[in-house]
Amino acid sequence: MPEHTFDRNTKIFYRPIDAALRWCNLIYHEAEIVQADEFCPEKLGKLFPQWPCLRVTTEAIYDAVRNGELPYGCLGISVPIGTYVEPYQLTIRHSDLRRWMQTHYPDQKPSFLFEPSKDHDEKVSLGAFLALKADRDTVLRELNTLQEHHQTLLRDLQAIGLERDELNALVKTHDHVSERSEITYQNIIGVLVSLLLGHSPAGKPLSVFKNQAAIVDAILARYRDVPGLSKRTLDEKFAAANRSLKKHT
């Protein structure tokens, strides 16, 4: 007899999940897949959406068993078709699985069931194709996400650049405040402070503020997050405004 070389993952019999993951060339993920199948076999499609072939091939094997197309057994021992076997004890012999696939999937030649041949070297199994397609789709999704992030970053950088240019232009335009403008600003501030602390001809306060410190406290309480409105700055500006107002009145 000619010597046969079997794939290292070949077994005498397989559980449906064992056969399905080999059919899909997912042997390197066997431990992860088998563990998930033990707890919730009906959720394989949701647990492993990146490998759609796993759900397809598993359902194909179970369907063949239910419809009497594929002989099966219990823990490696063949039983008559129609005999109930607990799902976790259901097994399929290597030879039966091979014959079933030759009949119903003649274009499929997974290495764990069939020896590689020269005519088949350039063909790709359905499982391999679906696995590669799933990997490619995942890479494309990640690429699209990266491209979207890249475009967002470019827009943000462009906006920052425009804002920086606008600020530079504003600084150049208002680089120096004239002495006359400075006096005007100080007098306006001084008048407003004096008005807030003043009294009507009848002697009634014009505001609720009793002194300049109360005005500063109210500004800080209401506008504490506005840049430039610290207590020290306000005290300095108010003092300068008061001096300017006294000088010009």
Summary of the structure (lengths in Angstrom):
residues: 249
radius of gyration: 41.1
end to end distance: 122.5
largest distance: 126.1
contacts: 601
relative contact order: 0.08
helix: 62%
strand: 5%
